[in-house]
Amino acid sequence: MRAARLIQMVLLLQSRQTMTAAELARELQVSERTVTRDAQALSEAGVPVYADRGRAGGYRLVGGYRTRLTGLARSEAEALFLSGVPGALREMGLADAASAARLKVSAALLPSLRDAPDSAAQRFHLDAPAWFREPETPALLPAVAEAVWDDRRVTARYRRGEDEVQRVLEPYGLVLKAGVWYLCARVADGDSSRTGRTYRPYRTYRIDRFKAVEALEERFTRDPDFDLPGHWAEQAERFARSILRAEVVVRLSPEGVRLLRYAVDPPAARAALSGAGEPDGAGWVTVTLPVESEEVAHTQLTALGAEAEVLAPQGLRERFAADAARLAELYGGPRRPGRTDAERRAG
């Protein structure tokens, strides 16, 4: 433990040249007295740590001393590639590994490049969770992440509807989508023996629905053809299409065509526009739009206002006609102060 701290102290002084005892204590999470003792130990071991006295003083390395202890461990190297998502690293339990990796890289940089990590951090930041929701870290995420890194099979118990199901999984990869963590895994049959195991297609699980996860001793051999980004894109597209169980026929103005992809789900917009007929004399086109339900279609198409006309089903068309009549009543004349909507409808 102390040896790792001493190495970290040397790397800090390499990357920042001069640091006060308070700064070192904060970085190393120890007391200033411990920093003083560590500096003395390094000096006795031949590392030229020098203490400048006074208000502007601090600790520094003399004579351009550089340690060669900058090789990255595997976990540090893997975490370094994820360092643009600090929240995700923290949730997976990799924050310390990423911090150590960044420190080693900083120590290996030329003095003229030492500000590169801070410069990049002040210019680019990824905020993964969606708006207006408080992100929650699934309690079992670190255990799942460790199994993913280690290619280790797990026994997982998870919630499916009202029931709990237990499966043996080969965890291939984690995906963070709009603040929600998912696991892409290959599912084995119920037999936990090493032989006779049959495999089903890759499946996707929400981590927050796991009730228990236990890593097994046995590891699995990853399929070299598995592509996590490609698999996720395919699954996301398939899910989006699976919920589009109804259809509406809509006429769209040129502006409505442009705005459709902002009003409805992207797969639905693509499917509708790919089958659009020829524009009429006014430039309007008729499309068949896949939707989740008439209720959802009403909410989505309302955003297009007068740039869309619902032709079918008749019930949805009548609903928009009623909306239009009500809007005409609301805006058709000067507003009378104090008059409620109910009073206006009553005449």
C-alpha positions in Angstrom: 0.0 0.0 0.0 2.7 2.5 1.0 4.9 1.4 -2.0 2.1 2.3 -4.4 1.6 5.6 -2.7 5.3 6.4 -3.0 5.2 5.7 -6.7 2.2 7.8 -7.1 3.9 10.7 -5.3 6.9 10.5 -7.7 4.6 10.5 -10.7 2.7 13.5 -9.3 5.9 15.4 -8.9 7.0 14.4 -12.4 3.8 15.6 -14.0 3.4 18.9 -12.0 7.0 19.8 -11.1 6.2 21.5 -7.8 3.4 20.6 -5.3 2.8 21.8 -1.8 2.4 19.3 1.1 -1.3 20.2 1.2 -1.8 19.4 -2.5 0.0 16.1 -2.2 -1.9 15.2 0.9 -5.2 15.9 -1.0 -4.2 13.9 -4.0 -2.8 10.9 -2.0 -5.6 11.1 0.6 -3.2 11.2 3.5 -2.1 13.7 6.1 0.6 16.3 5.5 2.7 14.6 8.1 2.5 11.4 6.1 3.6 13.4 3.0 6.6 14.6 4.9 7.6 11.1 6.0 7.0 9.7 2.4 9.3 12.5 1.0 12.0 11.6 3.5 11.6 7.8 2.6 12.0 8.6 -1.1 15.0 10.8 -0.5 16.7 8.0 1.5 15.9 5.6 -1.4 17.8 7.8 -3.8 14.9 9.7 -5.4 16.0 13.3 -5.4 12.9 14.9 -3.7 13.7 18.4 -2.6 11.6 20.6 -0.2 11.5 24.3 -0.8 10.7 26.3 2.3 8.5 29.4 2.5 5.1 30.5 1.4 5.7 29.6 -2.3 7.6 26.4 -1.5 6.7 22.8 -1.9 8.1 19.5 -3.0 9.9 19.0 -6.4 12.2 16.6 -8.1 15.8 17.8 -8.7 17.7 17.6 -11.9 15.0 16.5 -14.2 14.7 13.1 -12.5 12.3 10.8 -14.2 11.1 7.4 -13.1 10.6 4.5 -15.5 7.7 3.2 -13.5 5.1 4.4 -16.0 4.0 1.1 -17.6 0.3 0.7 -17.7 -1.4 -2.3 -16.1 -4.1 -4.0 -18.1 -6.9 -2.6 -16.0 -5.4 0.9 -16.2 -5.0 0.7 -20.0 -8.6 -0.5 -20.5 -9.9 2.2 -18.2 -7.9 4.9 -20.0 -10.0 4.3 -23.1 -13.1 5.0 -21.1 -11.8 8.1 -19.4 -14.2 10.4 -21.3 -17.1 9.0 -19.3 -16.0 9.6 -15.6 -19.5 8.9 -14.3 -19.6 5.5 -16.0 -16.1 4.6 -14.8 -17.2 5.5 -11.2 -20.3 3.3 -11.5 -18.4 0.3 -12.8 -15.8 0.6 -10.0 -12.9 1.7 -12.4 -12.3 5.3 -11.2 -9.1 4.4 -9.4 -7.7 2.5 -12.3 -8.5 5.3 -14.7 -6.9 7.9 -12.4 -3.7 5.9 -12.1 -3.6 5.5 -15.9 -4.0 9.2 -16.5 -1.4 10.0 -14.0 1.1 7.6 -15.6 0.4 9.1 -19.0 0.8 12.6 -17.7 4.1 11.7 -16.1 5.4 10.4 -19.5 4.4 13.5 -21.4 6.9 16.3 -22.3 6.7 19.3 -20.1 5.1 21.3 -22.9 2.3 18.9 -23.1 1.5 18.5 -19.4 -1.6 20.6 -19.6 -3.1 18.4 -22.3 -5.4 16.4 -20.0 -6.8 19.4 -18.2 -7.1 21.3 -21.5 -9.2 18.5 -23.1 -11.3 18.1 -19.9 -12.3 21.7 -20.1 -13.3 21.4 -23.8 -15.1 18.1 -24.0 -17.5 16.4 -21.5 -20.0 13.6 -21.9 -23.1 13.7 -19.8 -24.8 10.4 -20.5 -28.0 10.5 -18.4 -31.2 11.9 -19.9 -32.7 15.2 -18.9 -35.1 15.5 -15.9 -34.2 12.2 -14.3 -32.1 11.4 -11.4 -29.5 8.7 -12.4 -29.4 5.7 -10.2 -26.4 3.3 -10.2 -27.5 -0.4 -10.1 -26.0 -2.0 -7.0 -24.8 -5.0 -9.0 -23.2 -3.1 -11.8 -19.6 -3.4 -10.4 -20.0 -7.1 -10.1 -21.3 -7.4 -13.7 -18.6 -5.1 -15.0 -15.9 -7.2 -13.4 -17.3 -10.4 -15.0 -17.4 -8.6 -18.4 -13.7 -7.6 -18.1 -12.7 -11.1 -16.9 -14.8 -13.1 -19.5 -16.2 -15.0 -16.6 -19.6 -16.8 -16.6 -22.2 -15.7 -14.1 -25.3 -17.0 -12.6 -27.9 -14.2 -12.7 -31.3 -13.9 -11.1 -33.4 -11.2 -12.6 -36.9 -9.8 -12.7 -39.0 -10.6 -15.7 -42.5 -9.2 -15.3 -43.9 -10.5 -12.1 -41.6 -13.4 -12.0 -37.9 -14.0 -11.1 -35.8 -16.0 -13.6 -32.3 -17.5 -13.1 -29.9 -18.0 -16.0 -26.2 -18.8 -16.6 -24.9 -15.9 -18.7 -21.8 -15.2 -20.7 -21.5 -11.4 -20.2 -20.1 -9.9 -23.4 -20.5 -6.1 -23.0 -22.1 -3.2 -21.1 -24.1 -0.4 -22.7 -25.1 2.9 -21.1 -28.1 4.3 -22.8 -29.7 7.6 -21.6 -28.6 6.9 -18.0 -29.7 3.2 -18.0 -27.2 0.3 -18.0 -27.7 -2.8 -20.1 -25.9 -6.1 -20.4 -25.5 -7.9 -23.7 -24.9 -11.5 -22.9 -25.0 -15.0 -24.5 -27.4 -17.3 -22.6 -26.5 -20.9 -21.7 -29.1 -23.6 -20.9 -29.9 -24.5 -17.3 -27.1 -27.1 -17.2 -24.2 -25.5 -15.4 -21.8 -28.3 -16.3 -18.8 -27.7 -18.5 -20.0 -29.9 -21.3 -23.2 -30.4 -23.2 -24.0 -26.6 -23.0 -26.2 -25.2 -25.8 -26.3 -21.5 -26.6 -29.1 -19.3 -27.4 -28.8 -15.9 -29.3 -27.4 -12.9 -27.6 -29.9 -11.1 -25.3 -30.0 -7.7 -23.7 -30.8 -7.2 -20.0 -31.4 -4.1 -17.9 -28.9 -4.2 -15.0 -31.3 -2.6 -12.6 -33.6 -5.7 -12.9 -30.9 -8.1 -11.7 -31.7 -9.3 -8.2 -28.4 -11.3 -7.7 -25.2 -12.0 -9.7 -22.6 -14.6 -8.8 -19.4 -15.0 -10.8 -18.5 -18.7 -11.6 -15.1 -20.1 -11.7 -15.3 -21.0 -15.4 -14.4 -18.5 -18.1 -15.8 -18.5 -21.6 -14.2 -17.9 -24.9 -15.5 -14.8 -26.6 -16.8 -15.1 -30.1 -14.3 -13.0 -32.2 -17.1 -12.0 -34.6 -19.2 -10.4 -31.9 -19.4 -6.6 -32.4 -20.9 -4.8 -29.4 -21.8 -1.5 -31.2 -23.3 -3.3 -34.1 -25.2 -5.7 -31.9 -26.6 -2.8 -29.8 -27.6 -0.8 -32.9 -29.5 -3.9 -34.3 -31.2 -4.5 -31.0 -32.2 -0.9 -30.5 -33.7 -0.8 -34.1 -35.5 -4.1 -33.5 -37.0 -2.8 -30.2 -38.1 0.5 -31.8 -39.9 -1.4 -34.5 -41.4 -4.0 -32.2 -43.5 -1.3 -30.4 -44.9 0.1 -33.6 -48.0 -2.1 -33.8 -50.5 0.3 -35.5 -50.6 2.5 -38.6 -52.0 5.9 -39.5 -52.3 7.4 -43.0 -51.1 11.1 -43.0 -50.8 13.8 -45.6 -47.7 15.9 -45.0 -46.7 19.4 -46.3 -43.1 19.9 -47.3 -42.5 21.4 -43.9 -44.3 18.4 -42.3 -42.0 16.1 -44.1 -39.0 18.0 -42.7 -40.3 18.0 -39.2 -41.6 14.4 -39.1 -38.3 12.9 -37.8 -38.5 15.3 -34.8 -42.1 14.5 -33.9 -42.0 10.6 -34.1 -39.6 7.8 -33.5 -36.8 7.8 -36.1 -37.5 4.2 -37.3 -41.1 5.2 -37.8 -40.2 8.3 -39.7 -37.8 6.4 -42.0 -40.3 3.7 -42.7 -43.0 6.3 -43.5 -40.9 8.5 -45.8 -39.4 5.5 -47.6 -42.8 4.5 -48.8 -44.1 8.0 -49.5 -46.0 8.6 -52.8 -45.5 11.4 -55.3 -46.2 14.9 -54.0 -49.5 16.4 -55.2 -49.9 19.8 -56.8 -49.3 21.6 -53.5 -46.2 19.5 -52.7 -48.0 17.4 -50.0 -47.3 13.7 -49.8 -49.3 10.8 -48.3 -47.5 8.4 -46.1 -48.4 5.3 -44.0 -46.8 6.0 -40.5 -46.2 3.1 -38.1 -47.1 4.1 -34.5 -47.3 2.6 -31.1 -51.0 3.3 -30.7 -53.6 5.9 -31.8 -53.1 7.6 -28.5 -49.4 8.0 -29.0 -50.0 9.1 -32.6 -52.3 11.8 -31.5 -49.7 13.2 -29.1 -46.9 13.0 -31.6 -48.7 14.4 -34.7 -50.2 17.3 -32.7 -46.7 18.7 -32.7 -46.9 19.1 -36.5 -50.0 21.3 -36.3 -51.3 22.3 -39.7 -48.4 20.7 -41.5 -50.1 17.2 -41.2 -53.6 15.9 -42.0 -54.7 12.5 -40.7 -56.6 10.6 -43.3 -57.1 7.3 -41.4 -58.2 5.8 -39.1 -61.4 7.7 -38.9 -61.5 7.8 -35.1 -58.1 9.6 -35.0 -59.1 12.0 -37.8 -62.3 12.9 -35.9 -60.2 13.5 -32.8 -58.0 16.0 -34.7 -61.1 17.6 -36.1 -62.4 18.1 -32.6 -59.1 19.6 -31.6 -59.2 21.9 -34.6 -62.7 23.1 -33.7 -61.8 23.7 -30.2 -58.7 25.7 -31.2 -60.8 27.7 -33.7 -63.2 28.5 -30.8 -60.4 29.5 -28.5 -58.7 31.8 -31.0 -61.5 32.8 -33.3 -62.4 36.0 -31.5 -61.2 38.4 -28.8 -60.7 36.8 -25.4 -63.2 37.9 -22.7 -61.4 38.5 -19.4 -62.3 36.0 -16.7 -64.2 33.7 -19.1 -63.3 30.0 -18.6 -63.0 27.4 -21.2 -66.2 25.7 -20.1 -68.1 29.0 -20.4 -66.8 29.5 -23.9 -67.8 26.0 -24.9 -71.2 26.6 -23.5 -71.6 29.8 -25.6 
